[in-house]
Amino acid sequence: MSVTQPLPILATAAQAYRLLWRFRVLHAKAIWPPVVFLVTAEFLYHRVVGKAHGLSGKFDAVLAAHWYVVAGAAVAWLLGLKFLLSFSISWRRHILLDEPFDPFFFKRPFWRYLGFLLLTYAWGVPLVGLSGLAAILVAGGHMPRGGELVVLVLPAAAVAISLWAIIRQVPFFTVLALDPPQPGWRKSVNVMGGNAGRYAIVWIMVMLPVVLLNLGLDTGLQLANADPHHVAVALGESAFRQAMLFLHFSLGASIGACTYMTTLAGGPRALPLGQPVAVRA
């Protein structure tokens, strides 16, 4: 029976940022498609919603808007997410296989990855739905005495269970990005049995600077008394947020690839030296 190698916390966190720095030119080229599309979607959303307040007000504004503006925002948002996923998959393949990076990656692993990603999150929808139902009951005064505690416990349980399921499947997301996708799901989940806590610590360490940068933007906007409905402010804030989202995807993919190398591939391997980008004819 093989023994799973423990995930080195500090080394894995350092490797994620080492990859980011070594391939900074690749990242500078790959960041533009998802950010441009996501900022476009955000801009169209602000044009549609305007200064509407509350969920119902924003929903009414969307219904009253021209269909092609709403459709344009939806298409731009989907394209932005598509480029983020393409980056996440092709980046893993570049790290592990030294394959030329392709920002337009749209081959079979893309669909496997997307399908499993949706499946992973979909099973948590009923838990979130129960949490929402409990909140509605409390707001309507129909919850029994002491039921307010349920409103706090259910969302926390839903988040905890979802995170636990996602962490246990981290290596398999990288497996799906490879061709052929081996080993299988069961082995990928089993190797994280003793590494789930270590991975969570690595993730927090790596993502903390991204969170602090977002909080720094919030603080700066508040100190400057910036109007979030002003077009320039909204576009600038959106561009920064989407860049941080891209950074989140990059670092997350790097952690996933490093975790795969440690737990399933028999240990760390040499990083690719070049920064080749696929050229399309």
Legacy VTK file of the C-alpha trace (Angstrom):
# vtk DataFile Version 3.0
C-alpha trace
ASCII
DATASET POLYDATA
POINTS 281 float
0.000 0.000 0.000
1.508 3.322 -1.104
1.919 6.101 1.421
0.747 9.549 0.370
3.468 12.147 0.611
2.447 15.057 2.887
1.948 18.346 1.089
4.766 20.749 2.102
3.028 23.948 3.197
5.744 26.596 2.882
7.356 25.048 -0.197
4.036 24.817 -2.060
3.068 28.402 -1.214
6.497 29.646 -2.305
6.322 27.614 -5.514
3.018 29.260 -6.505
4.545 32.735 -6.328
7.789 31.515 -7.899
5.779 30.340 -10.904
3.924 33.652 -11.056
7.183 35.598 -11.101
9.026 33.302 -13.498
6.181 33.430 -16.015
5.227 37.062 -15.499
5.469 37.817 -19.227
3.060 34.986 -20.031
0.643 36.305 -17.409
0.906 39.860 -18.741
-0.164 38.568 -22.162
-2.875 36.205 -20.907
-4.599 38.608 -18.514
-6.128 40.868 -21.149
-8.865 38.702 -22.778
-10.701 37.736 -19.549
-10.307 41.186 -17.974
-11.545 43.023 -21.088
-14.634 40.838 -21.433
-15.474 40.886 -17.721
-15.039 44.665 -17.475
-17.254 45.054 -20.555
-19.916 42.927 -18.872
-19.606 45.047 -15.719
-19.878 48.272 -17.736
-23.040 47.099 -19.519
-24.475 45.944 -16.191
-23.930 49.415 -14.697
-25.543 51.006 -17.755
-28.587 48.781 -17.297
-28.923 48.978 -13.517
-27.867 52.606 -13.090
-28.566 53.774 -9.542
-31.273 51.212 -8.811
-31.208 49.937 -5.248
-32.164 46.556 -3.880
-32.584 43.264 -5.667
-36.102 44.048 -6.889
-35.078 47.471 -8.222
-32.147 46.011 -10.156
-34.325 43.196 -11.486
-36.900 45.724 -12.738
-34.109 47.715 -14.406
-32.898 44.602 -16.228
-36.429 43.831 -17.439
-36.845 47.401 -18.694
-33.513 47.449 -20.553
-33.041 46.665 -24.243
-32.623 42.952 -24.761
-29.451 43.336 -26.806
-27.721 45.230 -23.970
-28.590 42.499 -21.473
-27.591 39.808 -23.982
-24.314 41.622 -24.684
-23.497 41.751 -20.979
-24.295 38.037 -20.604
-22.165 37.058 -23.621
-19.246 39.212 -22.442
-19.464 37.649 -18.968
-19.525 34.103 -20.389
-16.563 34.837 -22.667
-14.625 36.271 -19.737
-15.248 33.125 -17.697
-14.347 30.980 -20.707
-10.948 32.691 -20.985
-10.369 32.274 -17.241
-11.049 28.543 -17.473
-8.940 28.213 -20.633
-6.089 29.929 -18.819
-6.478 27.728 -15.736
-6.343 24.533 -17.823
-3.606 25.529 -20.266
-1.507 26.938 -17.403
-1.647 23.579 -15.628
-0.674 21.778 -18.826
2.230 24.170 -19.341
3.512 23.551 -15.797
3.132 19.774 -15.880
3.675 18.892 -19.535
5.765 21.847 -20.717
3.102 22.294 -23.400
3.024 25.660 -25.206
0.554 27.904 -23.418
-2.642 28.545 -25.382
-4.954 31.313 -24.033
-7.702 30.088 -26.420
-7.526 26.469 -25.174
-10.858 24.856 -26.071
-10.113 21.151 -26.458
-11.713 18.138 -24.768
-10.086 18.706 -21.322
-11.848 22.088 -21.206
-15.268 20.435 -21.328
-14.296 17.727 -18.828
-13.022 20.386 -16.445
-16.099 22.609 -16.866
-18.528 19.715 -16.429
-16.874 18.481 -13.249
-16.638 22.042 -11.913
-20.383 22.547 -12.390
-21.112 19.136 -10.858
-18.941 19.913 -7.840
-20.804 23.115 -7.068
-24.276 21.949 -8.139
-24.739 19.464 -5.312
-24.363 22.318 -2.810
-27.350 24.187 -4.301
-29.949 22.318 -2.150
-28.002 23.259 1.001
-27.965 26.913 -0.025
-31.666 26.661 -0.891
-32.480 25.329 2.582
-30.507 28.189 4.106
-32.474 30.698 2.036
-35.770 29.081 3.030
-34.840 29.308 6.698
-34.011 33.010 6.278
-37.402 33.641 4.611
-39.203 31.868 7.445
-37.393 33.984 10.038
-38.109 37.207 8.154
-41.799 36.286 7.935
-42.014 35.445 11.623
-42.803 31.783 10.920
-39.675 30.334 12.462
-40.115 28.687 15.887
-38.384 30.233 18.848
-34.669 29.719 18.642
-34.900 29.169 14.901
-32.611 32.131 14.260
-29.760 29.821 15.193
-30.697 27.611 12.247
-30.239 30.563 9.877
-26.659 30.881 11.099
-25.859 27.174 11.239
-27.247 26.121 7.847
-25.213 28.550 5.687
-22.088 27.808 7.718
-22.643 24.063 7.300
-23.302 24.485 3.565
-20.069 26.436 3.097
-18.042 24.013 5.244
-19.323 20.919 3.417
-18.805 22.523 -0.006
-15.247 23.578 0.837
-14.450 20.135 2.224
-15.711 18.478 -0.980
-13.787 20.889 -3.212
-10.522 20.513 -1.282
-10.717 16.714 -1.373
-11.050 16.879 -5.163
-8.265 19.414 -5.826
-5.855 16.933 -7.529
-8.642 15.624 -9.758
-9.235 19.077 -11.256
-5.620 18.974 -12.449
-6.040 15.368 -13.621
-8.957 16.482 -15.817
-6.718 19.079 -17.455
-4.368 16.318 -18.648
-4.734 13.904 -21.528
-5.459 11.104 -20.721
-7.060 11.963 -17.348
-5.253 9.567 -14.983
-5.429 8.463 -12.201
-9.140 8.237 -11.469
-11.385 10.228 -9.148
-11.245 7.771 -6.222
-7.446 7.801 -5.942
-7.364 11.578 -6.382
-9.785 12.024 -3.490
-8.057 9.472 -1.254
-4.633 11.122 -1.459
-6.131 14.318 0.000
-7.398 12.504 3.080
-4.389 13.596 5.123
-3.615 16.704 3.114
-6.917 18.610 3.149
-5.895 20.718 6.153
-2.448 21.358 4.692
-3.961 22.451 1.384
-6.357 24.815 3.183
-3.409 26.458 4.970
-1.481 26.782 1.696
-4.513 28.316 -0.014
-4.993 30.885 2.751
-1.301 31.811 2.723
-1.215 32.233 -1.058
-4.538 34.059 -1.419
-4.097 36.387 1.558
-2.191 39.040 -0.475
-4.998 39.026 -3.073
-7.586 39.551 -0.332
-5.532 42.355 1.208
-5.216 44.085 -2.163
-9.002 44.006 -2.583
-9.490 45.344 0.942
-6.938 48.058 0.187
-8.994 49.144 -2.826
-12.140 49.275 -0.677
-10.353 51.432 1.887
-8.962 53.737 -0.798
-12.380 54.256 -2.392
-13.920 55.053 0.989
-11.187 57.521 1.919
-11.544 59.237 -1.459
-15.358 59.331 -1.138
-15.513 57.936 -4.664
-18.945 57.574 -6.242
-19.314 53.883 -7.231
-21.893 54.876 -9.866
-19.454 57.168 -11.685
-18.396 55.495 -14.939
-14.647 56.058 -14.497
-14.723 54.828 -10.888
-16.837 51.790 -11.776
-14.593 50.833 -14.697
-11.394 51.318 -12.703
-12.700 49.308 -9.783
-13.972 46.558 -12.099
-10.640 46.323 -13.945
-8.800 45.958 -10.635
-11.268 43.335 -9.326
-11.062 41.280 -12.509
-7.255 41.443 -12.470
-7.363 40.099 -8.915
-9.770 37.376 -10.070
-7.289 36.422 -12.796
-4.534 36.318 -10.195
-6.752 34.108 -8.032
-7.208 31.661 -10.938
-3.487 31.648 -11.693
-2.380 31.023 -8.126
-5.136 28.465 -7.607
-4.068 26.546 -10.725
-0.435 26.669 -9.591
-1.332 25.297 -6.159
-3.428 22.583 -7.816
-0.577 21.587 -10.128
1.936 21.526 -7.253
-0.483 19.465 -5.147
-0.883 17.013 -8.017
2.897 16.690 -8.389
3.320 15.999 -4.681
0.399 13.630 -4.081
-0.084 11.806 -7.386
2.975 12.312 -9.593
5.520 11.058 -7.069
6.962 14.374 -5.964
8.013 17.769 -7.315
9.615 18.006 -10.739
11.659 20.624 -12.561
9.703 23.631 -13.758
9.589 24.425 -17.494
12.314 26.936 -18.320
10.794 28.736 -21.289
7.638 30.779 -21.672
6.351 29.570 -25.047
2.912 30.749 -26.120
1.010 28.825 -28.774
0.876 30.645 -32.092
-2.311 30.302 -34.095
-2.096 30.145 -37.848
LINES 1 282
281 0 1 2 3 4 5 6 7 8 9 10 11 12 13 14 15 16 17 18 19 20 21 22 23 24 25 26 27 28 29 30 31 32 33 34 35 36 37 38 39 40 41 42 43 44 45 46 47 48 49 50 51 52 53 54 55 56 57 58 59 60 61 62 63 64 65 66 67 68 69 70 71 72 73 74 75 76 77 78 79 80 81 82 83 84 85 86 87 88 89 90 91 92 93 94 95 96 97 98 99 100 101 102 103 104 105 106 107 108 109 110 111 112 113 114 115 116 117 118 119 120 121 122 123 124 125 126 127 128 129 130 131 132 133 134 135 136 137 138 139 140 141 142 143 144 145 146 147 148 149 150 151 152 153 154 155 156 157 158 159 160 161 162 163 164 165 166 167 168 169 170 171 172 173 174 175 176 177 178 179 180 181 182 183 184 185 186 187 188 189 190 191 192 193 194 195 196 197 198 199 200 201 202 203 204 205 206 207 208 209 210 211 212 213 214 215 216 217 218 219 220 221 222 223 224 225 226 227 228 229 230 231 232 233 234 235 236 237 238 239 240 241 242 243 244 245 246 247 248 249 250 251 252 253 254 255 256 257 258 259 260 261 262 263 264 265 266 267 268 269 270 271 272 273 274 275 276 277 278 279 280
